[in-house]
Amino acid sequence: MTTIQAIYIRGYEERHEPKPHTVFRIEIQASVRKWQMWRRYSEFADLHTELSKSTGMAPPAQLPPKNAMTMTMSRWRAASADLLEERRAGLELYLRAILSAKEGVWRDSFAFRDFLGVPVGKQQAGMDGSGSVQFTSSSWLDEHNDLQTRIRDIRADINKRDALGDRGDVSGSHQANVQAKKKLAGVLTSVGVLEEGLQSLGLSGMSEGELQRRRDMAARLRDDCEKLAKMVTVARLTSRGLGGSGERNPASDFDRAALLGNNTTVGFTRPSGRVFGVPQPKETEQTRPLDETGLVQLQQTQTEQQDALVAQLSSVLQRQKHLGLAINEEIQDQNRLLDDLTNEVDRVGGKLTSAKKQMNKLG
C-alpha cells in the first residue's frame, strides 16, 4: 500500500465549466513519487461525510466554515483573495490532521485514498507491475487540466521571447526560449504518461465512448506540443530570431534579384550555350524569408559552423597523426629487437659450429 509522507495545498484556481467554481491544488508526496489533485470545497464536504459514516467516528479536524459562500457574487469576488487563502489553509490543516492522526482508520479508508488519487492494491506509488502510472477517472482529468495550464505557460514564454526579440533584447529572448523548451520537454513526457494511463482505465471498466473521448483529448494535447516544438525552433533563422526587420520589411523583388543574380529579372538574357564558372545562386526555403541583413547573418552563421567543423576535423587528424607516429615508433622498436635477436642467433650458431668441430677433433 502506498505510504503518503506529506500533503500540501499550495494553490487554487477558478474554473467556469460546468459553472463557475474554485478548485484547490492538492500536492501529495509519497515515498517514491509525488502527484497532485484538484478538488473543490464540496468534494471536501463529501469526504468528511463519507469518513464519518464509514468509520463511525468524526475525523480529527473540522472543515473550514462555508458561510462565506452565502454572500452575493459581487461581494464574494471582492473579498475572494483573503477568503480563498483562509479556506486553503484550513483545508490543508484538515488533510494533515487526518494524515498525522494517531488512529489510522481515516487515512487508511478507501474514501480518503480515492480522494487523494492513491492507487489501490499496488506496491509502487502510482505504478502497476509493468511500471505504468495508475490513474483514477478524476485524477486523469486533473492531470489533463494541469497539462493544459502548463501549455498555456509555454505559449506565454514564447510570446515573451518574441516581444524581447522585437525590442532587441537577444539575451532575454534566448533565456525565454530556453525556458519554454525545458517546460515543453516535461509536458511531452507527461502527455505520454497520460496516454498510457488510458490503458489501465480501459481495463478498470471505463466505457469505450469515454475512452475514445479521452484519447481525443490526449491527442489534442500532443498536437499542441508538436506545434509548440516548431514554434520554439522556427525563430532561430528567421528575421525575428536574428533580431532584424526582414519579416516586417521584406526586400523588394528587384533588390532580391540583384542580390541573388537573377539576371532574367534585371533585364539580362542568360546565354543559351555553354557557361563557364559556378552557377548563379538560387533561393531556398532557408533564405526566402530573409532580407539582406538576414542573408549576411545567415552566411556568417554557416561560416562559423563550418569553421567549427574544420576545427573538430583538425583535432581528429592531429590525434590520428600522433597515433600514427606512436605506432611507427613502436614498429621501429620491434624491428630493432628482431635485429638484435637475429644477431644473437647468428652468434650462438657460430659458437655451436665451432664447438662441434672441436668435438669431432677430440672424437
C-alpha positions, 0 to 999 in steps of 0.5 A: 500500500502506498505510504503518503509522507506529506500533503500540501495545498499550495494553490487554487484556481477558478474554473467556469465549466460546468459553472463557475467554481474554485478548485484547490491544488492538492500536492501529495508526496509519497515515498517514491513519487509525488502527484497532485489533485484538484478538488473543490470545497464540496468534494471536501464536504463529501469526504468528511461525510463519507469518513464519518459514516464509514468509520463511525467516528468524526475525523480529527479536524473540522472543515473550514466554515462555508458561510462565506459562500452565502454572500452575493457574487459581487461581494464574494469576488471582492473579498475572494483573495483573503477568503480563498487563502483562509479556506486553503489553509484550513483545508490543508490543516484538515488533510494533515490532521487526518494524515498525522492522526494517531488512529489510522482508520481515516487515512487508511479508508478507501474514501480518503485514498480515492480522494487523494488519487492513491492507487489501490492494491499496488506496491509502487506509488502510482505504478502497476507491475509493468511500471505504468502510472495508475490513474483514477477517472478524476485524477486523469482529468486533473492531470489533463487540466494541469497539462493544459495550464502548463501549455498555456505557460509555454505559449506565454514564454514564447510570446515573451521571447518574441516581444524581447526579440522585437525590442532587441533584447537577444539575451532575454529572448534566448533565456525565454526560449530556453525556458519554454523548451525545458517546460515543453520537454516535461509536458511531452513526457507527461502527455505520454504518461497520460496516454498510457494511463488510458490503458489501465482505465480501459481495463478498470471498466471505463466505457469505450465512448469515454475512452475514445473521448479521452484519447481525443483529448490526449491527442489534442494535447500532443498536437499542441506540443508538436506545434509548440516544438516548431514554434520554439525552433522556427525563430532561430533563422528567421528575421525575428530570431536574428533580431532584424526587420526582414519579416516586417520589411521584406526586400523588394523583388528587384533588390532580391534579384540583384542580390541573388543574380537573377539576371532574367529579372534585371533585364539580362538574357542568360546565354543559351550555350555553354557557361563557364564558372559556378552557377548563379545562386538560387533561393531556398526555403532557408533564405526566402524569408530573409532580407539582406541583413538576414542573408549576411547573418545567415552566411556568417552563421554557416561560416562559423559552423563550418569553421567549427567543423574544420576545427573538430576535423583538425583535432581528429587528424592531429590525434590520428597523426600522433597515433600514427607516429606512436605506432611507427615508433613502436614498429621501429622498436620491434624491428630493432629487437628482431635485429638484435635477436637475429644477431644473437642467433647468428652468434650462438650458431657460430659458437655451436659450429665451432664447438662441434668441430672441436668435438669431432677433433677430440672424437 
